[in-house]
Amino acid sequence: MMNYLNKSFQPVISLSVATSLALLIACGGGGSSNNVNPSQPPSWQQGVFENEGKFKNYCQMPRSGTDSQGNVFPDKQGTTLQENHWLRAWSNNTYLWYDEIVDQDPADFSNTESYFNVLKTTALSPSGNNKDKFHFTYDSEEWEQLSQSGQSAGYGAEWTIVASAPPRKILVAFTEENAPASQAGANLERGTEILMIDNIDVINADDQASVNIINAGLFPANEGETHTFVVRDAGASTNRTVTMTSAIITSAPVRQTATIDTNNGKVGYLLFNAHIATAEEGLVDAINQLQQDNIDDLVLDLRYNGGGLLAIASQLSYMIAGANATNNKVFEEIRFNDKHTSTNPVTGRALAPTPFYNTTLGFSLTQGQSLPTLNLSRVFILSTDDTCSASESIINALRGIDVEVILIGSTTCGKPYGFYPTDNCGTTYFTIQFRGENDKGFGDYSDGFSPVNTAGTVGEVVNGCSIADDFNHLLGNPQESLLSAALTYRETGSCPTPTGVAVKHHNSPQQGTGKTQASGIAINKPIKLNDKIFGIPQ
C-alpha cells in the first residue's frame, strides 16, 4: 500500500466562474471486516455509528476477477444502501472535521455520489473560501493506472485556462513528447490558443450543451476519441485546424534540466511537473547532473506541479538541502482528527513524522541507494496556483529547516491537507483526513504561499516576486518571465513590476469525476493527478 497526500486541480470550463480544485492524497482502507446479512437493510440512528468494516466491500454492482496487481477483488453482493453506510461510518471515523458533518440518513440518497458529496464540512475558511475544497472521487482502475505510471487517455497537452467563462481563453502550456498534440499535423506549442472544438466557439459559447462538447474535446475520457480544434499559434495572425485522436499518454514528470552561466555563478534549472513514482529516477538523474555542474543556485520550476507522492517531495527536499541541514529534522508531521492522536487510523501504525528521506525508496530505483545532494541554503521556486500539495510541502518543509525559499510567480493553491485514496466497490474516495506541519510545527497555509509583493488576497507571505505566467517563451528560456525574474532577483534583490495573476492550469490526460456548480449548471471537470501523495511503499 502507498499512502498519499494529493493536492490537485481540476480543469474547469464554466459558464460564468473559474473554479479550481486541489487534492491531497494517501491510500488505505480502514475498519475491521465484520459479517453482515445483505438481506437485512442497515438502519440509521442519528449520531450512532457502526464500524465501517461492517459495510466494506458490499456492493450494488460487485466486481469480479482481479485488479491490475493480480489481486482478487474483495467485492460481495450488496446494495447501494450498504455502500452509503460504509461512506458514513468511514467519514465519521477518518474525516478531519468529522464533527462538522451534518448526519443524514443514507437511505435518503439514491446513489453514492450524491451521499458522498454531503459528507463534508460546509464551513468557510478565514478568507471566505470553502474550508474543504478537496472532496472528490475517481474510478479505481483509472486512479491505479494514473497514480502509478502517470498514464491516462488524452493528447499529451497541458491546457492553461486563463478565463473559464465567456469570453474564455485557453492556451497550451506545454506538450508531452511523441504525443498526439506534439506530432506532425498538430504541432501544438506553448502559447497556442484554442478557438473552437468540434465546431463549438470556445471563447463565446454560453449554453450547457456547448460546454459539454468543449469539456469532452479538451478532456477525452477514453483512448481513440477524435476531436477537431481550431487554434491560433502564439504570434500568428491566422488560424489553423487540427484533428487529434486521444491516446494513452505517459507523462514525463521531470521534463528539463539545465545549467545557466551567469556573471556570478552557475544556476541550475529543473522543470518538475508531477510527484509520481517514475519521478524518483528522473530527479536523481537531474540532481546528479546539477551536482556535477557544480551549480551555485537552483531554480525549481513547480508552476505546473500539483503534487504527488510526499516521499518524492521529501527526497527532493533532502537533495536540495543536504545531510547537515536535514539531519534529525522533520519533513512533515501529519495530524489526524482528535480520535486518532497516536495511531494512523488507516494503516494502524503509530504516528511518526515523515523524515527527509536520504535514500531511494523503490519507486523507480532500487531501494536503499544514497541520494545525491546540492547542499544549498536557498532555492528559487517558480509557482502558479497549480503549484499544490506535495509541491507546497517542499516550500513548507524547507522553510521549516531555514532553507530560504524565494517564490517567483503567483500564489500557490493552498493545500496543507491530505487523505488516503480509499477504494470501495470500484470507486476511490478522497476525503480530507489529516493536515501536515513542518519541523517548526507550521502548516497553516490554506490560502497558499504568496510572493511578498502580491496584490490583493494573499496567503502565507514568502520572499520573491509576483509575476504572471509567460506564454511567449518556452519553459527554461532565460527570457521567460518567471525564470528571468528569478535570475534578476538573484543578482539585484529586486523584482519587476508585479504582474502575477490567478490562472488555471489543467492537463488533458487526466480524468476524474468531480463536478462543480456554475450558474446552476453542473460542469464535468477532469481531475489532474498531481496532488500531494503522502508516504512510501508499505
Buried (B, 14 or more C-beta within 10 A) or exposed (E): EBBBBBBBBBBBBBBEEBBBBBBBBBBBBBBEEEEBEBEEEBEBEEEEBBBBBBBBBBBBEBBEEEBEEEEEBBBBEBBBBBBBBBBBBBBBBBBBBBEEBEBBBBBEBEEBEEBBEBBBBEEEEEEEEBBBBBBBBBBBBBBBBBBBBBBBBBBBBBBBBBBBBBEBBBBBBBBBEEBBBBBEEBBBBBBBBBBBBBEBBBBEBBEBEBBBBBBBBBBBBEEEBEBEBBBBBBEEEEBBEBEBEBBBBBBBBBBBBBBBEEEEEBBBBBBBBBBBBBBBBBBBBBBBBBBEBEBBBBBBBBBBBBBBBBBBBBBBBBBBBBEEBBEEBBBBBBBBBEEBEEEBBBBEEEBEBBBBBBEBBBBBBEEEEEBBBBEBEBBBBBBBBBBBBBBBBBBBBBBBBEBEBBBBBBBBBBBBBBBBBBBBBBBBBBBBBBBBBBBBEBBEBBBBBBBBBBEEEBBBBBBBBBBBBBBEBBBBBBEBBBBBBBBBBBEEEEBBEBBBBBBBBBBBBBBBBBBBEBEEBEBBBBBBBBBBBBBBEE
